[in-house]
């Protein structure tokens, strides 16, 4: 009986519609923080 070669992680197809890219996630976190710090410093 022949078994296929073992692969540690099968390659996943990339979906751009449902998943956030890392850059978008970083921007969603950092932009409100920068705006809040700027609002506090303006006082």
ModelCIF file with pLDDT and N, C-alpha, C, O atoms, coordinates in Angstrom:
data_MODEL
#
_entry.id   MODEL 
#
_entity.id                         1 
_entity.type                       polymer 
_entity.pdbx_number_of_molecules   1 
#
_entity_poly.entity_id                      1 
_entity_poly.type                           'polypeptide(L)' 
_entity_poly.nstd_linkage                   no 
_entity_poly.nstd_monomer                   no 
_entity_poly.pdbx_seq_one_letter_code       
;(UNK)(UNK)(UNK)(UNK)(UNK)(UNK)(UNK)(UNK)(UNK)(UNK)(UNK)(UNK)(UNK)(UNK)(UNK)(UNK)
(UNK)(UNK)(UNK)(UNK)(UNK)(UNK)(UNK)(UNK)(UNK)(UNK)(UNK)(UNK)(UNK)(UNK)(UNK)(UNK)
(UNK)(UNK)(UNK)(UNK)(UNK)(UNK)(UNK)(UNK)(UNK)(UNK)(UNK)
;
_entity_poly.pdbx_seq_one_letter_code_can   XXXXXXXXXXXXXXXXXXXXXXXXXXXXXXXXXXXXXXXXXXX 
_entity_poly.pdbx_strand_id                 A 
#
loop_
_entity_poly_seq.entity_id 
_entity_poly_seq.num 
_entity_poly_seq.mon_id 
_entity_poly_seq.hetero 
1 1  UNK n 
1 2  UNK n 
1 3  UNK n 
1 4  UNK n 
1 5  UNK n 
1 6  UNK n 
1 7  UNK n 
1 8  UNK n 
1 9  UNK n 
1 10 UNK n 
1 11 UNK n 
1 12 UNK n 
1 13 UNK n 
1 14 UNK n 
1 15 UNK n 
1 16 UNK n 
1 17 UNK n 
1 18 UNK n 
1 19 UNK n 
1 20 UNK n 
1 21 UNK n 
1 22 UNK n 
1 23 UNK n 
1 24 UNK n 
1 25 UNK n 
1 26 UNK n 
1 27 UNK n 
1 28 UNK n 
1 29 UNK n 
1 30 UNK n 
1 31 UNK n 
1 32 UNK n 
1 33 UNK n 
1 34 UNK n 
1 35 UNK n 
1 36 UNK n 
1 37 UNK n 
1 38 UNK n 
1 39 UNK n 
1 40 UNK n 
1 41 UNK n 
1 42 UNK n 
1 43 UNK n 
#
_struct_asym.id          A 
_struct_asym.entity_id   1 
#
loop_
_ma_qa_metric.id 
_ma_qa_metric.mode 
_ma_qa_metric.name 
_ma_qa_metric.software_group_id 
_ma_qa_metric.type 
1 global pLDDT . pLDDT 
2 local  pLDDT . pLDDT 
#
_ma_qa_metric_global.metric_id      1 
_ma_qa_metric_global.metric_value   81.37 
_ma_qa_metric_global.model_id       1 
_ma_qa_metric_global.ordinal_id     1 
#
loop_
_ma_qa_metric_local.label_asym_id 
_ma_qa_metric_local.label_comp_id 
_ma_qa_metric_local.label_seq_id 
_ma_qa_metric_local.metric_id 
_ma_qa_metric_local.metric_value 
_ma_qa_metric_local.model_id 
_ma_qa_metric_local.ordinal_id 
A UNK 1  2 75.00 1 1  
A UNK 2  2 80.00 1 2  
A UNK 3  2 80.00 1 3  
A UNK 4  2 79.00 1 4  
A UNK 5  2 80.00 1 5  
A UNK 6  2 79.00 1 6  
A UNK 7  2 73.00 1 7  
A UNK 8  2 75.00 1 8  
A UNK 9  2 74.00 1 9  
A UNK 10 2 67.00 1 10 
A UNK 11 2 69.00 1 11 
A UNK 12 2 70.00 1 12 
A UNK 13 2 70.00 1 13 
A UNK 14 2 65.00 1 14 
A UNK 15 2 63.00 1 15 
A UNK 16 2 59.00 1 16 
A UNK 17 2 62.00 1 17 
A UNK 18 2 65.00 1 18 
A UNK 19 2 68.00 1 19 
A UNK 20 2 70.00 1 20 
A UNK 21 2 83.00 1 21 
A UNK 22 2 86.00 1 22 
A UNK 23 2 90.00 1 23 
A UNK 24 2 89.00 1 24 
A UNK 25 2 90.00 1 25 
A UNK 26 2 92.00 1 26 
A UNK 27 2 92.00 1 27 
A UNK 28 2 93.00 1 28 
A UNK 29 2 94.00 1 29 
A UNK 30 2 96.00 1 30 
A UNK 31 2 95.00 1 31 
A UNK 32 2 94.00 1 32 
A UNK 33 2 95.00 1 33 
A UNK 34 2 94.00 1 34 
A UNK 35 2 94.00 1 35 
A UNK 36 2 93.00 1 36 
A UNK 37 2 94.00 1 37 
A UNK 38 2 93.00 1 38 
A UNK 39 2 92.00 1 39 
A UNK 40 2 93.00 1 40 
A UNK 41 2 90.00 1 41 
A UNK 42 2 74.00 1 42 
A UNK 43 2 70.00 1 43 
#
loop_
_atom_site.group_PDB 
_atom_site.id 
_atom_site.type_symbol 
_atom_site.label_atom_id 
_atom_site.label_alt_id 
_atom_site.label_comp_id 
_atom_site.label_asym_id 
_atom_site.label_entity_id 
_atom_site.label_seq_id 
_atom_site.pdbx_PDB_ins_code 
_atom_site.Cartn_x 
_atom_site.Cartn_y 
_atom_site.Cartn_z 
_atom_site.occupancy 
_atom_site.B_iso_or_equiv 
_atom_site.pdbx_formal_charge 
_atom_site.auth_seq_id 
_atom_site.auth_comp_id 
_atom_site.auth_asym_id 
_atom_site.auth_atom_id 
_atom_site.pdbx_PDB_model_num 
ATOM 1   N N  . UNK A 1 1  ? 0.844   -1.186 0.000  1.00 75.00 ? 1  UNK A N  1 
ATOM 2   C CA . UNK A 1 1  ? 0.000   0.000  0.000  1.00 75.00 ? 1  UNK A CA 1 
ATOM 3   C C  . UNK A 1 1  ? 0.889   1.249  0.000  1.00 75.00 ? 1  UNK A C  1 
ATOM 4   O O  . UNK A 1 1  ? 1.897   1.308  0.705  1.00 75.00 ? 1  UNK A O  1 
ATOM 5   N N  . UNK A 1 2  ? 0.502   2.230  -0.792 1.00 80.00 ? 2  UNK A N  1 
ATOM 6   C CA . UNK A 1 2  ? 1.336   3.413  -0.954 1.00 80.00 ? 2  UNK A CA 1 
ATOM 7   C C  . UNK A 1 2  ? 0.695   4.588  -0.235 1.00 80.00 ? 2  UNK A C  1 
ATOM 8   O O  . UNK A 1 2  ? -0.475  4.901  -0.460 1.00 80.00 ? 2  UNK A O  1 
ATOM 9   N N  . UNK A 1 3  ? 1.468   5.243  0.637  1.00 80.00 ? 3  UNK A N  1 
ATOM 10  C CA . UNK A 1 3  ? 0.984   6.423  1.340  1.00 80.00 ? 3  UNK A CA 1 
ATOM 11  C C  . UNK A 1 3  ? 1.603   7.670  0.710  1.00 80.00 ? 3  UNK A C  1 
ATOM 12  O O  . UNK A 1 3  ? 2.756   7.637  0.281  1.00 80.00 ? 3  UNK A O  1 
ATOM 13  N N  . UNK A 1 4  ? 0.858   8.755  0.651  1.00 79.00 ? 4  UNK A N  1 
ATOM 14  C CA . UNK A 1 4  ? 1.447   9.999  0.139  1.00 79.00 ? 4  UNK A CA 1 
ATOM 15  C C  . UNK A 1 4  ? 2.480   10.540 1.116  1.00 79.00 ? 4  UNK A C  1 
ATOM 16  O O  . UNK A 1 4  ? 2.426   10.254 2.312  1.00 79.00 ? 4  UNK A O  1 
ATOM 17  N N  . UNK A 1 5  ? 3.417   11.321 0.601  1.00 80.00 ? 5  UNK A N  1 
ATOM 18  C CA . UNK A 1 5  ? 4.472   11.882 1.436  1.00 80.00 ? 5  UNK A CA 1 
ATOM 19  C C  . UNK A 1 5  ? 3.882   12.834 2.467  1.00 80.00 ? 5  UNK A C  1 
ATOM 20  O O  . UNK A 1 5  ? 2.986   13.618 2.155  1.00 80.00 ? 5  UNK A O  1 
ATOM 21  N N  . UNK A 1 6  ? 4.383   12.765 3.690  1.00 79.00 ? 6  UNK A N  1 
ATOM 22  C CA . UNK A 1 6  ? 3.856   13.584 4.776  1.00 79.00 ? 6  UNK A CA 1 
ATOM 23  C C  . UNK A 1 6  ? 4.292   15.032 4.599  1.00 79.00 ? 6  UNK A C  1 
ATOM 24  O O  . UNK A 1 6  ? 5.460   15.323 4.343  1.00 79.00 ? 6  UNK A O  1 
ATOM 25  N N  . UNK A 1 7  ? 3.325   15.930 4.742  1.00 73.00 ? 7  UNK A N  1 
ATOM 26  C CA . UNK A 1 7  ? 3.608   17.363 4.720  1.00 73.00 ? 7  UNK A CA 1 
ATOM 27  C C  . UNK A 1 7  ? 3.205   17.949 6.064  1.00 73.00 ? 7  UNK A C  1 
ATOM 28  O O  . UNK A 1 7  ? 2.117   17.665 6.564  1.00 73.00 ? 7  UNK A O  1 
ATOM 29  N N  . UNK A 1 8  ? 4.069   18.759 6.647  1.00 75.00 ? 8  UNK A N  1 
ATOM 30  C CA . UNK A 1 8  ? 3.806   19.299 7.991  1.00 75.00 ? 8  UNK A CA 1 
ATOM 31  C C  . UNK A 1 8  ? 2.565   20.194 7.980  1.00 75.00 ? 8  UNK A C  1 
ATOM 32  O O  . UNK A 1 8  ? 1.664   20.011 8.798  1.00 75.00 ? 8  UNK A O  1 
ATOM 33  N N  . UNK A 1 9  ? 2.514   21.147 7.073  1.00 74.00 ? 9  UNK A N  1 
ATOM 34  C CA . UNK A 1 9  ? 1.346   22.020 6.966  1.00 74.00 ? 9  UNK A CA 1 
ATOM 35  C C  . UNK A 1 9  ? 0.915   22.064 5.512  1.00 74.00 ? 9  UNK A C  1 
ATOM 36  O O  . UNK A 1 9  ? 1.671   22.519 4.654  1.00 74.00 ? 9  UNK A O  1 
ATOM 37  N N  . UNK A 1 10 ? -0.266  21.606 5.231  1.00 67.00 ? 10 UNK A N  1 
ATOM 38  C CA . UNK A 1 10 ? -0.741  21.691 3.840  1.00 67.00 ? 10 UNK A CA 1 
ATOM 39  C C  . UNK A 1 10 ? -0.941  23.148 3.443  1.00 67.00 ? 10 UNK A C  1 
ATOM 40  O O  . UNK A 1 10 ? -1.410  23.945 4.255  1.00 67.00 ? 10 UNK A O  1 
ATOM 41  N N  . UNK A 1 11 ? -0.602  23.501 2.237  1.00 69.00 ? 11 UNK A N  1 
ATOM 42  C CA . UNK A 1 11 ? -0.756  24.901 1.821  1.00 69.00 ? 11 UNK A CA 1 
ATOM 43  C C  . UNK A 1 11 ? -2.225  25.292 1.749  1.00 69.00 ? 11 UNK A C  1 
ATOM 44  O O  . UNK A 1 11 ? -3.044  24.587 1.160  1.00 69.00 ? 11 UNK A O  1 
ATOM 45  N N  . UNK A 1 12 ? -2.542  26.427 2.359  1.00 70.00 ? 12 UNK A N  1 
ATOM 46  C CA . UNK A 1 12 ? -3.932  26.898 2.343  1.00 70.00 ? 12 UNK A CA 1 
ATOM 47  C C  . UNK A 1 12 ? -4.113  27.899 1.215  1.00 70.00 ? 12 UNK A C  1 
ATOM 48  O O  . UNK A 1 12 ? -3.235  28.727 0.972  1.00 70.00 ? 12 UNK A O  1 
ATOM 49  N N  . UNK A 1 13 ? -5.225  27.831 0.535  1.00 70.00 ? 13 UNK A N  1 
ATOM 50  C CA . UNK A 1 13 ? -5.497  28.878 -0.469 1.00 70.00 ? 13 UNK A CA 1 
ATOM 51  C C  . UNK A 1 13 ? -5.795  30.199 0.228  1.00 70.00 ? 13 UNK A C  1 
ATOM 52  O O  . UNK A 1 13 ? -6.517  30.228 1.225  1.00 70.00 ? 13 UNK A O  1 
ATOM 53  N N  . UNK A 1 14 ? -5.248  31.284 -0.286 1.00 65.00 ? 14 UNK A N  1 
ATOM 54  C CA . UNK A 1 14 ? -5.437  32.587 0.338  1.00 65.00 ? 14 UNK A CA 1 
ATOM 55  C C  . UNK A 1 14 ? -6.742  33.208 -0.133 1.00 65.00 ? 14 UNK A C  1 
ATOM 56  O O  . UNK A 1 14 ? -7.015  33.296 -1.330 1.00 65.00 ? 14 UNK A O  1 
ATOM 57  N N  . UNK A 1 15 ? -7.551  33.642 0.854  1.00 63.00 ? 15 UNK A N  1 
ATOM 58  C CA . UNK A 1 15 ? -8.755  34.387 0.520  1.00 63.00 ? 15 UNK A CA 1 
ATOM 59  C C  . UNK A 1 15 ? -8.550  35.841 0.927  1.00 63.00 ? 15 UNK A C  1 
ATOM 60  O O  . UNK A 1 15 ? -8.223  36.131 2.078  1.00 63.00 ? 15 UNK A O  1 
ATOM 61  N N  . UNK A 1 16 ? -8.739  36.737 -0.006 1.00 59.00 ? 16 UNK A N  1 
ATOM 62  C CA . UNK A 1 16 ? -8.566  38.151 0.316  1.00 59.00 ? 16 UNK A CA 1 
ATOM 63  C C  . UNK A 1 16 ? -9.887  38.768 0.761  1.00 59.00 ? 16 UNK A C  1 
ATOM 64  O O  . UNK A 1 16 ? -9.884  39.868 1.314  1.00 59.00 ? 16 UNK A O  1 
ATOM 65  N N  . UNK A 1 17 ? -10.990 38.113 0.542  1.00 62.00 ? 17 UNK A N  1 
ATOM 66  C CA . UNK A 1 17 ? -12.276 38.713 0.875  1.00 62.00 ? 17 UNK A CA 1 
ATOM 67  C C  . UNK A 1 17 ? -12.575 38.698 2.359  1.00 62.00 ? 17 UNK A C  1 
ATOM 68  O O  . UNK A 1 17 ? -12.968 39.725 2.911  1.00 62.00 ? 17 UNK A O  1 
ATOM 69  N N  . UNK A 1 18 ? -12.399 37.560 3.026  1.00 65.00 ? 18 UNK A N  1 
ATOM 70  C CA . UNK A 1 18 ? -12.847 37.456 4.399  1.00 65.00 ? 18 UNK A CA 1 
ATOM 71  C C  . UNK A 1 18 ? -11.790 37.755 5.441  1.00 65.00 ? 18 UNK A C  1 
ATOM 72  O O  . UNK A 1 18 ? -12.129 38.126 6.565  1.00 65.00 ? 18 UNK A O  1 
ATOM 73  N N  . UNK A 1 19 ? -10.524 37.606 5.103  1.00 68.00 ? 19 UNK A N  1 
ATOM 74  C CA . UNK A 1 19 ? -9.490  37.756 6.110  1.00 68.00 ? 19 UNK A CA 1 
ATOM 75  C C  . UNK A 1 19 ? -8.840  39.124 6.013  1.00 68.00 ? 19 UNK A C  1 
ATOM 76  O O  . UNK A 1 19 ? -8.720  39.701 4.932  1.00 68.00 ? 19 UNK A O  1 
ATOM 77  N N  . UNK A 1 20 ? -8.419  39.638 7.182  1.00 70.00 ? 20 UNK A N  1 
ATOM 78  C CA . UNK A 1 20 ? -7.707  40.908 7.205  1.00 70.00 ? 20 UNK A CA 1 
ATOM 79  C C  . UNK A 1 20 ? -6.220  40.678 6.985  1.00 70.00 ? 20 UNK A C  1 
ATOM 80  O O  . UNK A 1 20 ? -5.636  39.734 7.518  1.00 70.00 ? 20 UNK A O  1 
ATOM 81  N N  . UNK A 1 21 ? -5.637  41.534 6.211  1.00 83.00 ? 21 UNK A N  1 
ATOM 82  C CA . UNK A 1 21 ? -4.188  41.449 6.056  1.00 83.00 ? 21 UNK A CA 1 
ATOM 83  C C  . UNK A 1 21 ? -3.520  41.988 7.314  1.00 83.00 ? 21 UNK A C  1 
ATOM 84  O O  . UNK A 1 21 ? -4.117  42.797 8.024  1.00 83.00 ? 21 UNK A O  1 
ATOM 85  N N  . UNK A 1 22 ? -2.302  41.560 7.604  1.00 86.00 ? 22 UNK A N  1 
ATOM 86  C CA . UNK A 1 22 ? -1.633  42.058 8.814  1.00 86.00 ? 22 UNK A CA 1 
ATOM 87  C C  . UNK A 1 22 ? -1.468  43.573 8.838  1.00 86.00 ? 22 UNK A C  1 
ATOM 88  O O  . UNK A 1 22 ? -1.546  44.186 9.903  1.00 86.00 ? 22 UNK A O  1 
ATOM 89  N N  . UNK A 1 23 ? -1.244  44.174 7.694  1.00 90.00 ? 23 UNK A N  1 
ATOM 90  C CA . UNK A 1 23 ? -1.101  45.634 7.653  1.00 90.00 ? 23 UNK A CA 1 
ATOM 91  C C  . UNK A 1 23 ? -2.406  46.326 8.043  1.00 90.00 ? 23 UNK A C  1 
ATOM 92  O O  . UNK A 1 23 ? -2.393  47.316 8.774  1.00 90.00 ? 23 UNK A O  1 
ATOM 93  N N  . UNK A 1 24 ? -3.525  45.805 7.557  1.00 89.00 ? 24 UNK A N  1 
ATOM 94  C CA . UNK A 1 24 ? -4.818  46.389 7.908  1.00 89.00 ? 24 UNK A CA 1 
ATOM 95  C C  . UNK A 1 24 ? -5.073  46.253 9.401  1.00 89.00 ? 24 UNK A C  1 
ATOM 96  O O  . UNK A 1 24 ? -5.580  47.180 10.034 1.00 89.00 ? 24 UNK A O  1 
ATOM 97  N N  . UNK A 1 25 ? -4.723  45.095 9.970  1.00 90.00 ? 25 UNK A N  1 
ATOM 98  C CA . UNK A 1 25 ? -4.925  44.883 11.400 1.00 90.00 ? 25 UNK A CA 1 
ATOM 99  C C  . UNK A 1 25 ? -4.081  45.848 12.221 1.00 90.00 ? 25 UNK A C  1 
ATOM 100 O O  . UNK A 1 25 ? -4.556  46.414 13.205 1.00 90.00 ? 25 UNK A O  1 
ATOM 101 N N  . UNK A 1 26 ? -2.825  46.034 11.815 1.00 92.00 ? 26 UNK A N  1 
ATOM 102 C CA . UNK A 1 26 ? -1.945  46.955 12.538 1.00 92.00 ? 26 UNK A CA 1 
ATOM 103 C C  . UNK A 1 26 ? -2.474  48.382 12.449 1.00 92.00 ? 26 UNK A C  1 
ATOM 104 O O  . UNK A 1 26 ? -2.432  49.122 13.432 1.00 92.00 ? 26 UNK A O  1 
ATOM 105 N N  . UNK A 1 27 ? -2.963  48.765 11.295 1.00 92.00 ? 27 UNK A N  1 
ATOM 106 C CA . UNK A 1 27 ? -3.504  50.115 11.152 1.00 92.00 ? 27 UNK A CA 1 
ATOM 107 C C  . UNK A 1 27 ? -4.761  50.306 11.991 1.00 92.00 ? 27 UNK A C  1 
ATOM 108 O O  . UNK A 1 27 ? -4.960  51.371 12.575 1.00 92.00 ? 27 UNK A O  1 
ATOM 109 N N  . UNK A 1 28 ? -5.607  49.289 12.054 1.00 93.00 ? 28 UNK A N  1 
ATOM 110 C CA . UNK A 1 28 ? -6.818  49.402 12.861 1.00 93.00 ? 28 UNK A CA 1 
ATOM 111 C C  . UNK A 1 28 ? -6.495  49.558 14.345 1.00 93.00 ? 28 UNK A C  1 
ATOM 112 O O  . UNK A 1 28 ? -7.266  50.169 15.085 1.00 93.00 ? 28 UNK A O  1 
ATOM 113 N N  . UNK A 1 29 ? -5.374  49.018 14.780 1.00 94.00 ? 29 UNK A N  1 
ATOM 114 C CA . UNK A 1 29 ? -4.995  49.128 16.190 1.00 94.00 ? 29 UNK A CA 1 
ATOM 115 C C  . UNK A 1 29 ? -4.267  50.438 16.464 1.00 94.00 ? 29 UNK A C  1 
ATOM 116 O O  . UNK A 1 29 ? -4.532  51.094 17.472 1.00 94.00 ? 29 UNK A O  1 
ATOM 117 N N  . UNK A 1 30 ? -3.354  50.825 15.579 1.00 96.00 ? 30 UNK A N  1 
ATOM 118 C CA . UNK A 1 30 ? -2.484  51.959 15.891 1.00 96.00 ? 30 UNK A CA 1 
ATOM 119 C C  . UNK A 1 30 ? -3.127  53.317 15.624 1.00 96.00 ? 30 UNK A C  1 
ATOM 120 O O  . UNK A 1 30 ? -2.854  54.277 16.343 1.00 96.00 ? 30 UNK A O  1 
ATOM 121 N N  . UNK A 1 31 ? -3.968  53.410 14.615 1.00 95.00 ? 31 UNK A N  1 
ATOM 122 C CA . UNK A 1 31 ? -4.526  54.726 14.269 1.00 95.00 ? 31 UNK A CA 1 
ATOM 123 C C  . UNK A 1 31 ? -5.378  55.297 15.404 1.00 95.00 ? 31 UNK A C  1 
ATOM 124 O O  . UNK A 1 31 ? -5.189  56.466 15.740 1.00 95.00 ? 31 UNK A O  1 
ATOM 125 N N  . UNK A 1 32 ? -6.303  54.551 16.018 1.00 94.00 ? 32 UNK A N  1 
ATOM 126 C CA . UNK A 1 32 ? -7.046  55.134 17.147 1.00 94.00 ? 32 UNK A CA 1 
ATOM 127 C C  . UNK A 1 32 ? -6.145  55.477 18.331 1.00 94.00 ? 32 UNK A C  1 
ATOM 128 O O  . UNK A 1 32 ? -6.394  56.457 19.033 1.00 94.00 ? 32 UNK A O  1 
ATOM 129 N N  . UNK A 1 33 ? -5.097  54.679 18.561 1.00 95.00 ? 33 UNK A N  1 
ATOM 130 C CA . UNK A 1 33 ? -4.181  54.987 19.658 1.00 95.00 ? 33 UNK A CA 1 
ATOM 131 C C  . UNK A 1 33 ? -3.444  56.289 19.401 1.00 95.00 ? 33 UNK A C  1 
ATOM 132 O O  . UNK A 1 33 ? -3.301  57.097 20.319 1.00 95.00 ? 33 UNK A O  1 
ATOM 133 N N  . UNK A 1 34 ? -2.970  56.519 18.176 1.00 94.00 ? 34 UNK A N  1 
ATOM 134 C CA . UNK A 1 34 ? -2.283  57.760 17.848 1.00 94.00 ? 34 UNK A CA 1 
ATOM 135 C C  . UNK A 1 34 ? -3.222  58.949 17.959 1.00 94.00 ? 34 UNK A C  1 
ATOM 136 O O  . UNK A 1 34 ? -2.824  60.015 18.429 1.00 94.00 ? 34 UNK A O  1 
ATOM 137 N N  . UNK A 1 35 ? -4.463  58.775 17.532 1.00 94.00 ? 35 UNK A N  1 
ATOM 138 C CA . UNK A 1 35 ? -5.439  59.875 17.630 1.00 94.00 ? 35 UNK A CA 1 
ATOM 139 C C  . UNK A 1 35 ? -5.726  60.197 19.093 1.00 94.00 ? 35 UNK A C  1 
ATOM 140 O O  . UNK A 1 35 ? -5.848  61.368 19.454 1.00 94.00 ? 35 UNK A O  1 
ATOM 141 N N  . UNK A 1 36 ? -5.835  59.173 19.941 1.00 93.00 ? 36 UNK A N  1 
ATOM 142 C CA . UNK A 1 36 ? -6.100  59.418 21.356 1.00 93.00 ? 36 UNK A CA 1 
ATOM 143 C C  . UNK A 1 36 ? -4.935  60.130 22.020 1.00 93.00 ? 36 UNK A C  1 
ATOM 144 O O  . UNK A 1 36 ? -5.144  61.044 22.817 1.00 93.00 ? 36 UNK A O  1 
ATOM 145 N N  . UNK A 1 37 ? -3.712  59.726 21.704 1.00 94.00 ? 37 UNK A N  1 
ATOM 146 C CA . UNK A 1 37 ? -2.536  60.387 22.289 1.00 94.00 ? 37 UNK A CA 1 
ATOM 147 C C  . UNK A 1 37 ? -2.460  61.827 21.808 1.00 94.00 ? 37 UNK A C  1 
ATOM 148 O O  . UNK A 1 37 ? -2.136  62.718 22.593 1.00 94.00 ? 37 UNK A O  1 
ATOM 149 N N  . UNK A 1 38 ? -2.749  62.074 20.549 1.00 93.00 ? 38 UNK A N  1 
ATOM 150 C CA . UNK A 1 38 ? -2.714  63.431 20.026 1.00 93.00 ? 38 UNK A CA 1 
ATOM 151 C C  . UNK A 1 38 ? -3.791  64.292 20.692 1.00 93.00 ? 38 UNK A C  1 
ATOM 152 O O  . UNK A 1 38 ? -3.557  65.471 20.959 1.00 93.00 ? 38 UNK A O  1 
ATOM 153 N N  . UNK A 1 39 ? -4.959  63.722 20.962 1.00 92.00 ? 39 UNK A N  1 
ATOM 154 C CA . UNK A 1 39 ? -6.027  64.487 21.612 1.00 92.00 ? 39 UNK A CA 1 
ATOM 155 C C  . UNK A 1 39 ? -5.656  64.819 23.062 1.00 92.00 ? 39 UNK A C  1 
ATOM 156 O O  . UNK A 1 39 ? -5.986  65.896 23.559 1.00 92.00 ? 39 UNK A O  1 
ATOM 157 N N  . UNK A 1 40 ? -4.978  63.902 23.728 1.00 93.00 ? 40 UNK A N  1 
ATOM 158 C CA . UNK A 1 40 ? -4.573  64.166 25.112 1.00 93.00 ? 40 UNK A CA 1 
ATOM 159 C C  . UNK A 1 40 ? -3.452  65.207 25.181 1.00 93.00 ? 40 UNK A C  1 
ATOM 160 O O  . UNK A 1 40 ? -3.407  66.014 26.109 1.00 93.00 ? 40 UNK A O  1 
ATOM 161 N N  . UNK A 1 41 ? -2.557  65.186 24.205 1.00 90.00 ? 41 UNK A N  1 
ATOM 162 C CA . UNK A 1 41 ? -1.447  66.142 24.226 1.00 90.00 ? 41 UNK A CA 1 
ATOM 163 C C  . UNK A 1 41 ? -1.903  67.546 23.859 1.00 90.00 ? 41 UNK A C  1 
ATOM 164 O O  . UNK A 1 41 ? -1.268  68.523 24.256 1.00 90.00 ? 41 UNK A O  1 
ATOM 165 N N  . UNK A 1 42 ? -2.993  67.661 23.107 1.00 74.00 ? 42 UNK A N  1 
ATOM 166 C CA . UNK A 1 42 ? -3.457  68.975 22.676 1.00 74.00 ? 42 UNK A CA 1 
ATOM 167 C C  . UNK A 1 42 ? -3.986  69.796 23.853 1.00 74.00 ? 42 UNK A C  1 
ATOM 168 O O  . UNK A 1 42 ? -3.997  71.025 23.788 1.00 74.00 ? 42 UNK A O  1 
ATOM 169 N N  . UNK A 1 43 ? -4.424  69.134 24.928 1.00 70.00 ? 43 UNK A N  1 
ATOM 170 C CA . UNK A 1 43 ? -4.968  69.868 26.075 1.00 70.00 ? 43 UNK A CA 1 
ATOM 171 C C  . UNK A 1 43 ? -3.881  70.567 26.873 1.00 70.00 ? 43 UNK A C  1 
ATOM 172 O O  . UNK A 1 43 ? -4.174  71.227 27.870 1.00 70.00 ? 43 UNK A O  1 
#
